[in-house]
Amino acid sequence: MILDLLFPNRCLHCHRIIEGSELVCGLCFDQIYFTHHRFDEENVLKQRCQLLFPVEYAAALMQFEAENLSRKIVHQLKYGSRERIGKKLAEWTADRITMPAEPPDLMVTVPLHPRKLKERGYNQLHLFAETLASQYGIPHDAAVVKRNFYKKAQAKKKKAQRSTTSNLFSLAENLQNTHVLLIDDVYTTGNTMSSVAWEILKNPGNKVSVLVIAVDV
């Protein structure tokens, strides 16, 4: 209680004091660019994924544009030591994106390299995925995919430098006849997601769907 008085929770955008569980105030919430994607319909994310790998369903919660509030939220989640943001984003996702009649069997998050995990202190996707797992009733396994090399964060690279993802990931478990829901924070070029997807799709009985917090448009 004393900490709440001394350090009240503030809106990420306008810095008004807000409830402890919220990210933004009501006025700023209306400035978030939600995509209104549905898993059972065509959308721009699915179309972009299909250019790189076979995908069953795809959806993004928000649009990720220069200087918009969605970008600020994701950057705070990844680089602002605010892991709890993932829980609220998962709640927003479950409220807006309904699983299809035949949902995926397993949620898999794009992993951090152990060195990056140590530097950051947390994987920004884990709380997001764990919350969604309970909302959707789909198990989440954070250990299925492993990252083989340490690389600079995508957000800190120029676009021309983001294409080298060969052998970046491998599977720690042998998945068979499994429909995997791949979860990442931002879909930009799609190279990272494609690299993970093709590792899973090496077994022809597997299928891949995609869910991201934001899609770069």
ZIBEL-V769032 format. One record per backbone hydrogen bond with DSSP energy under -0.5 kcal/mol. CO is the residue of the C=O (numbers start at 1). NH is the residue of the N-H. E is the energy in kcal/mol with one decimal. If there is no record, write none. Layout:
# ZIBEL-V769032
co = {CO/CO}
nh = {NH/NH}
e = {E/E}
This chain:
# ZIBEL-V769032
co = {1/2/3/9/11/16/19/23/25/26/28/29/32/33/38/43/44/45/46/47/48/49/49/57/59/60/61/62/63/64/65/68/69/70/71/72/73/74/75/75/76/76/82/83/84/84/85/86/87/88/89/90/91/92/93/93/96/98/101/105/106/107/108/113/114/115/116/117/122/123/123/125/126/127/128/129/130/131/132/133/133/139/140/141/144/144/146/146/149/153/154/158/159/163/165/168/168/170/173/178/178/179/179/180/180/181/182/183/184/185/186/187/190/191/192/193/194/195/196/197/198/199/200/202/203/207/208/209/210/211/212/213/214/215/215}
nh = {5/6/7/18/15/11/22/12/29/30/31/32/34/63/41/47/48/49/50/51/51/52/53/210/212/37/35/215/65/217/68/72/73/74/75/76/77/78/79/80/80/82/85/86/87/88/89/90/91/92/93/94/95/96/96/97/98/39/103/139/181/141/183/117/118/119/120/121/124/126/127/129/130/131/132/133/134/135/136/137/138/107/142/144/172/173/148/170/151/156/157/161/162/165/168/148/149/146/175/180/207/105/106/182/209/108/211/110/213/214/188/216/194/195/196/197/198/199/200/201/202/202/203/204/206/180/56/182/59/184/61/62/187/64/217}
e = {-1.7/-2.5/-3.6/-2.6/-1.0/-3.0/-1.6/-2.1/-2.2/-0.9/-2.1/-1.7/-1.4/-2.6/-1.2/-2.3/-2.0/-2.6/-2.5/-0.7/-0.6/-2.2/-2.5/-2.3/-2.0/-0.6/-2.0/-2.1/-0.7/-0.7/-1.8/-1.4/-2.4/-2.3/-2.4/-2.0/-2.0/-2.3/-3.0/-0.5/-1.3/-1.0/-1.7/-2.0/-1.1/-1.1/-2.4/-2.0/-1.9/-2.4/-2.3/-2.8/-1.7/-1.1/-0.8/-3.1/-0.6/-0.6/-0.7/-0.5/-3.3/-2.5/-2.6/-2.8/-2.1/-2.1/-2.8/-2.7/-0.6/-1.6/-0.6/-2.9/-3.1/-2.2/-2.0/-2.7/-1.5/-1.7/-3.3/-1.7/-0.9/-3.2/-0.5/-0.7/-3.5/-0.8/-0.5/-2.0/-0.5/-1.4/-1.9/-1.9/-1.7/-1.3/-2.0/-3.4/-0.7/-2.8/-1.1/-0.8/-2.3/-2.3/-1.6/-0.8/-2.8/-2.5/-2.8/-2.3/-1.5/-2.3/-0.7/-2.8/-2.6/-2.1/-1.9/-2.8/-2.5/-1.1/-1.7/-2.6/-0.5/-0.6/-1.1/-0.7/-2.3/-3.0/-2.9/-3.1/-1.7/-1.5/-1.8/-1.9/-2.2/-2.7/-0.6}
